[in-house]
Amino acid sequence: MFRGVNDSFEQIRESVARLCADFPGEYWQAQDRDARYPAEFVQALMDTGYLAALIPEEYGGSGLDLKAACVVLETIHAAGGNGAACHAQMYTMGTLLRHGSNAQKQRWLPAIADGSLRLQAFGVTEPTSGTDTTRIATTAVPDGDGYVINGQKIWTSRAQYSDLMVLLARTAPRDAGSKPTDGLSVFLIDLREAVGKSVTITPIETMINHATTSVFFDNLRVDADSLIGDEGKGFRYILDGMNAERILIGAECIGDARYFVTRATEYAREREVFGRPIGQNQGVQFPIADAHIRTEAAALMVEKAAALFDAHEPCGAEANMAKLLASEASWAAADMCMQTFGGFAFAAEYDIERKFRETRLYRTAPVSTNLILSHVGTHVLGMPKSF
Ligand SMILES: Cc1cc2nc3c(=O)[nH]c(=O)nc-3n(C[C@H](O)[C@H](O)[C@H](O)COP(=O)(O)OP(=O)(O)OC[C@H]3O[C@@H](n4cnc5c(N)ncnc54)[C@H](O)[C@@H]3O)c2cc1C
């Protein structure tokens, strides 16, 4: 049931909400409790074609824009679900779409679009380099007609449930180029043959159900056509994809925040203590109203960033600001909701504590609040860099 360019946002919202109704809180609680990958949900979403929203129709995708993709993820989160299980299938292919050769696009995109190949893994972060991506230590050394890759990635989410991985590695030392970002290259790695041989994936236990892992590369040989774009220019390529990622995750946060505001509002209307609904007390009512206001303001920035992205305008600053505002709004709404539900917020069956844990991630990943403040302070406002 592939959908296409003519879908209106309202149609998309309704159809995703209908799908989510088949995956209620009990489903997500069970995945969370058992640290299970929500394969049924991911498959159902894949079948709608919405995970291929950003792949052009000529490659078998839905040919929708980023705003539409935002509506999909926001709706999932507003319904209490978690798009993080598969959101990378939407945007990780952007590096390939924008910078891959025609042959690479013809080879990979149709299969990614129809879901027969999962591109869910994006390997950038490493244990020792932290946020300073220029210091990654994974290397890809030219060897014959290909490369040999060695190193370790951390927090590579969904790698166990992905056939392919977009990987950032060094093809030249950090001090060899004119900028520290020179010498980084992007590869599309086929994990299917490599895992268990030269690639080892180790799950990391975390406070949320996120299927995140460490990935070790031990003399992994890849063909030359695994390289996307030009050697040494990979940093610029992944930045493009990161804008889409930040905006889409901003949309997920808006969905979370609306979920918390809705749940808190309903509860505050119904729960009676001292002979009246708790929401009649301004001490309970005002934080809910405040969370609503902050959410709707952040949603405008997410929309603005998505519109710029869709118009192929520069949107780095807006994508970052959208992610920051939306993640702060969802975190504030989560805390407000915990407080509104009192003790019941801590009971797993209410879903509030699960969503509270899940939405907290986005103040840290895919880029932390401080790094966004630094980007805005230096790149947008022109103040000196601290590092
Ligand atoms: C569940 C989960 C899933 C993830 N999935 C992926 C994935 O799929 N692929 C991937 O590549 N990565 C992934 N990440 C990694 C994530 O993007 C990083 O954790 C995040 O960017 C922060 O990097 P770090 O953990 O190395 O923190 P660090 O860089 O060690 O920073 C620690 C803290 O110090 C602050 N800090 C550091 N330097 C400065 C400075 N100069 N000024 C001010 N503050 C500073 C940071 O803001 C942060 O708060 C994931 C992380 C998590 C937790």
The ligand as an ORCA input file, in Angstrom:
! r2SCAN-3c Opt
* xyz 0 1
  C      20.718      6.026     22.848
  C      21.717      6.691     21.949
  C      21.648      6.471     20.588
  C      22.591      7.039     19.728
  N      22.592      6.717     18.387
  C      23.642      7.089     17.614
  C      23.784      6.587     16.274
  O      22.920      5.843     15.778
  N      24.884      6.926     15.568
  C      25.870      7.741     16.087
  O      26.843      8.018     15.386
  N      25.757      8.248     17.342
  C      24.678      7.932     18.120
  N      24.579      8.409     19.413
  C      25.655      9.238     19.940
  C      25.226     10.660     20.260
  O      25.088     11.387     19.074
  C      26.272     11.225     21.205
  O      26.139     10.548     22.458
  C      26.124     12.698     21.414
  O      26.412     13.382     20.218
  C      27.050     13.212     22.515
  O      28.352     12.735     22.307
  P      29.156     12.014     23.497
  O      28.253     11.015     24.105
  O      30.445     11.528     22.974
  O      29.375     13.181     24.535
  P      30.709     14.035     24.794
  O      31.200     14.613     23.512
  O      31.640     13.215     25.596
  O      30.117     15.218     25.661
  C      29.659     15.001     27.013
  C      28.947     16.280     27.481
  O      29.889     17.383     27.449
  C      29.359     18.439     26.641
  N      30.484     19.057     25.902
  C      31.491     18.441     25.231
  N      32.309     19.360     24.687
  C      31.818     20.579     25.003
  C      32.216     21.936     24.754
  N      33.293     22.197     24.022
  N      31.464     22.938     25.260
  C      30.362     22.669     26.000
  N      29.928     21.424     26.280
  C      30.649     20.386     25.795
  C      28.375     17.787     25.683
  O      27.415     18.726     25.270
  C      27.789     16.674     26.549
  O      26.733     17.183     27.307
  C      23.602      7.893     20.267
  C      23.635      8.149     21.639
  C      22.720      7.546     22.475
  C      22.835      7.797     23.955
*
